[in-house]
């Protein structure tokens, strides 16, 4: 079911803006039925309204930090479509730049609840539905980050949670084999979004300097994402990195 024009069913979390919106709209253009998930119903409706294929879209408000909210989201998907062929586990958050001893425990817990726990709740619910449905199987793509490999200064909570997503991806990819569930991860660097606006004025570098960083349009991320989506379930892109070509990531540190 994971190919353009097959009217498969996809869920994108954090679909109201940025990367999530771009990827959800790309799925609509490719002929998928797409559930736009997120906390802000107005943003979801606006994202859907921008697409000429809006008749294939469904907005469902969900707070992925709350397990019961995720369960309700997947119950609606099952009731409406009867199955799920693709989950893009995209929703996430960053934290204020702080040294480890200056980061409040509440900020740490919020990052863990959103970036790790929320991703797990969605993955587990998708896994359950994909195992039970007929035909069995589907694809799950987790949004990691280049911070899953190399941290920025003062980003301990974000970096730790994104490293954890890599473990989540590897473990679920192994567990999914018996059920035709392919699990992969896309690691994104410097895409234009609300989370990266500060890069234009300057970001703290490991050298201690503050320098502006190049960004790429989210359409490039959507194209890379669709490459993963379009693979048959007999093949899996386990990890993909897509980044602004001249950003300092490769030489960071």
C-alpha positions as CSV (number, residue, x, y, z in Angstrom):
1,X,0.0,0.0,0.0
2,X,3.0,2.3,0.4
3,X,3.2,3.9,-3.1
4,X,1.6,6.9,-4.8
5,X,-2.0,6.6,-6.0
6,X,-2.9,3.6,-3.9
7,X,-5.2,5.5,-1.6
8,X,-3.4,4.1,1.4
9,X,-4.0,5.7,4.8
10,X,-1.4,7.8,6.5
11,X,-1.1,9.7,9.8
12,X,1.2,12.6,10.2
13,X,1.7,14.1,13.7
14,X,2.6,17.7,14.1
15,X,0.9,18.3,10.7
16,X,-0.3,21.8,11.3
17,X,3.0,23.5,10.3
18,X,6.5,23.2,9.1
19,X,7.9,19.7,8.2
20,X,4.7,17.9,9.2
21,X,2.5,20.1,7.1
22,X,4.8,19.8,4.0
23,X,5.0,16.0,4.3
24,X,1.3,15.6,4.9
25,X,0.5,17.8,1.9
26,X,3.0,15.8,-0.2
27,X,1.1,12.6,0.7
28,X,-2.2,14.1,-0.3
29,X,-0.7,15.1,-3.7
30,X,0.5,11.5,-4.1
31,X,-3.0,10.1,-3.6
32,X,-3.0,9.1,0.0
33,X,-5.8,9.5,2.5
34,X,-4.1,11.6,5.2
35,X,-4.9,12.2,8.9
36,X,-3.5,15.5,10.0
37,X,-2.7,15.2,13.7
38,X,-1.7,17.9,16.1
39,X,-2.8,20.0,19.2
40,X,-4.1,23.0,17.3
41,X,-7.3,22.3,15.3
42,X,-7.1,25.7,13.6
43,X,-3.6,25.0,12.3
44,X,-4.7,21.6,11.1
45,X,-7.6,23.0,9.2
46,X,-5.5,25.7,7.7
47,X,-2.9,23.1,6.5
48,X,-5.6,21.0,4.9
49,X,-7.2,24.0,3.3
50,X,-4.0,24.8,1.4
51,X,-4.2,21.5,-0.5
52,X,-6.3,21.0,-3.7
53,X,-6.7,17.4,-2.5
54,X,-8.3,18.4,0.8
55,X,-11.1,15.9,0.3
56,X,-8.7,13.1,1.2
57,X,-7.7,14.8,4.5
58,X,-9.0,14.4,8.0
59,X,-7.9,16.7,10.9
60,X,-7.8,15.1,14.4
61,X,-6.7,17.1,17.4
62,X,-4.3,15.1,19.6
63,X,-1.8,15.7,22.4
64,X,0.8,13.0,21.9
65,X,2.1,13.5,25.5
66,X,-1.1,11.9,26.7
67,X,-1.5,8.2,26.1
68,X,-5.3,8.4,26.2
69,X,-5.3,11.1,23.6
70,X,-3.2,9.0,21.3
71,X,-5.5,6.0,21.8
72,X,-8.5,8.1,20.9
73,X,-6.7,9.3,17.7
74,X,-6.0,5.8,16.6
75,X,-9.6,4.7,17.5
76,X,-10.9,7.4,15.1
77,X,-8.5,6.2,12.4
78,X,-9.6,2.6,12.8
79,X,-13.3,3.6,12.8
80,X,-13.0,5.9,9.7
81,X,-10.6,3.9,7.5
82,X,-10.3,0.5,9.1
83,X,-6.5,0.4,8.8
84,X,-3.3,2.5,8.8
85,X,-0.5,2.1,6.2
86,X,1.9,4.8,7.2
87,X,2.8,6.8,10.3
88,X,5.1,9.8,10.2
89,X,6.0,10.3,13.8
90,X,6.9,13.9,13.4
91,X,5.7,15.9,16.4
92,X,8.4,17.2,18.7
93,X,9.7,20.2,20.5
94,X,13.0,21.9,21.4
95,X,14.0,23.5,24.7
96,X,15.6,26.7,25.7
97,X,19.4,26.7,25.4
98,X,20.7,25.9,28.9
99,X,23.6,24.2,30.6
100,X,22.6,20.9,32.2
101,X,22.6,22.3,35.7
102,X,20.5,25.3,34.6
103,X,17.8,23.4,32.8
104,X,14.7,23.1,35.0
105,X,13.4,19.6,35.6
106,X,10.0,20.6,34.1
107,X,11.7,21.5,30.8
108,X,13.5,18.1,30.8
109,X,10.3,16.2,31.5
110,X,8.3,18.1,28.9
111,X,11.0,17.3,26.2
112,X,10.9,13.6,27.3
113,X,7.1,13.5,27.4
114,X,6.8,15.0,23.9
115,X,9.8,13.8,21.9
116,X,10.2,10.3,23.4
117,X,7.1,9.2,25.2
118,X,4.7,10.8,22.6
119,X,6.7,9.2,19.8
120,X,6.5,5.8,21.6
121,X,2.7,6.1,22.2
122,X,2.1,6.7,18.5
123,X,4.5,4.0,17.4
124,X,3.0,1.5,19.7
125,X,-0.6,2.3,18.6
126,X,0.4,2.1,15.0
127,X,2.2,-1.2,15.6
128,X,-0.9,-2.6,17.2
129,X,-3.2,-1.6,14.3
130,X,-0.8,-2.7,11.6
131,X,-0.4,-6.1,13.2
132,X,-4.2,-6.6,13.5
133,X,-5.3,-5.3,10.1
134,X,-5.6,-7.4,6.9
135,X,-3.4,-7.3,4.9
136,X,-1.0,-7.0,7.7
137,X,1.8,-4.4,7.9
138,X,2.7,-0.9,7.1
139,X,5.5,1.7,7.4
140,X,6.5,3.9,10.4
141,X,8.9,6.8,9.9
142,X,10.3,8.6,13.0
143,X,11.5,12.1,12.8
144,X,14.9,12.0,14.4
145,X,17.3,14.9,14.0
146,X,20.9,15.5,13.2
147,X,21.1,15.9,16.9
148,X,20.5,12.2,17.1
149,X,24.1,12.0,16.0
150,X,25.9,15.2,17.0
151,X,24.6,17.7,19.6
152,X,24.4,21.4,19.5
153,X,25.8,23.3,22.6
154,X,23.3,23.7,25.4
155,X,20.8,21.2,24.1
156,X,21.0,18.2,26.5
157,X,17.2,17.5,26.7
158,X,16.6,17.7,22.9
159,X,19.8,15.7,22.1
160,X,19.1,13.0,24.7
161,X,15.5,12.4,23.4
162,X,16.6,12.4,19.8
163,X,19.3,9.8,20.6
164,X,16.6,7.8,22.2
165,X,14.5,8.0,19.0
166,X,17.4,6.2,17.2
167,X,17.1,3.3,19.7
168,X,13.3,3.3,19.3
169,X,13.7,3.1,15.5
170,X,16.3,0.2,15.6
171,X,14.3,-1.8,18.1
172,X,10.9,-1.3,16.4
173,X,12.5,-2.1,13.0
174,X,13.7,-5.4,14.4
175,X,10.4,-6.2,16.1
176,X,8.4,-5.3,13.0
177,X,10.0,-7.8,10.7
178,X,7.6,-10.6,11.6
179,X,4.6,-8.5,10.8
180,X,5.7,-6.7,7.6
181,X,6.1,-3.4,9.4
182,X,9.0,-1.4,8.1
183,X,10.4,1.2,10.5
184,X,12.8,3.9,9.5
185,X,14.1,7.3,10.6
186,X,14.6,10.6,8.8
187,X,17.2,12.9,10.4
188,X,16.7,16.5,9.3
189,X,19.1,19.4,9.5
190,X,18.1,23.1,9.2
191,X,14.8,23.0,7.4
192,X,12.8,26.3,7.3
193,X,10.3,26.2,10.1
194,X,9.2,28.0,13.3
195,X,11.8,26.0,15.2
196,X,14.7,27.2,13.1
197,X,13.9,30.9,12.7
198,X,16.7,31.8,15.2
199,X,19.2,30.3,12.8
200,X,18.9,33.3,10.5
201,X,20.2,35.7,13.2
202,X,22.8,33.3,14.6
203,X,23.3,30.0,16.5
204,X,25.9,29.3,19.2
205,X,28.7,27.2,17.7
206,X,31.0,24.8,19.6
207,X,33.8,27.4,19.2
208,X,31.7,29.8,21.3
209,X,31.0,32.1,18.3
210,X,27.4,32.9,17.3
211,X,26.9,32.6,13.5
212,X,24.0,32.4,11.1
213,X,23.3,29.0,9.6
214,X,21.9,28.2,6.1
215,X,18.5,26.6,5.9
216,X,16.7,24.5,3.3
217,X,13.1,24.7,2.2
218,X,10.8,22.2,3.7
219,X,9.9,21.0,0.2
220,X,13.4,19.3,0.1
221,X,12.5,17.4,3.3
222,X,9.1,16.4,1.8
223,X,10.9,15.0,-1.3
224,X,13.3,13.0,0.8
225,X,10.5,11.8,3.0
226,X,8.5,10.6,0.0
227,X,11.5,8.6,-1.2
228,X,11.2,6.6,2.0
229,X,7.4,6.3,1.7
230,X,7.6,5.0,-1.9
231,X,9.7,2.0,-1.1
232,X,7.9,-1.4,-1.1
233,X,7.5,-3.0,2.3
234,X,10.1,-5.5,1.3
235,X,12.7,-2.7,1.4
236,X,13.4,-0.2,4.1
237,X,15.4,3.0,4.4
238,X,16.5,2.5,8.0
239,X,18.1,5.9,8.3
240,X,18.2,9.0,6.0
241,X,19.9,12.3,6.6
242,X,18.7,15.3,4.7
243,X,20.3,18.7,5.5
244,X,21.0,22.2,4.2
245,X,24.1,21.5,2.1
246,X,26.4,24.2,3.6
247,X,25.2,24.0,7.3
248,X,28.1,23.3,9.7
249,X,26.8,19.9,10.8
250,X,29.5,17.7,9.1
251,X,32.2,19.7,10.8
252,X,30.4,20.5,14.0
253,X,32.6,20.3,17.1
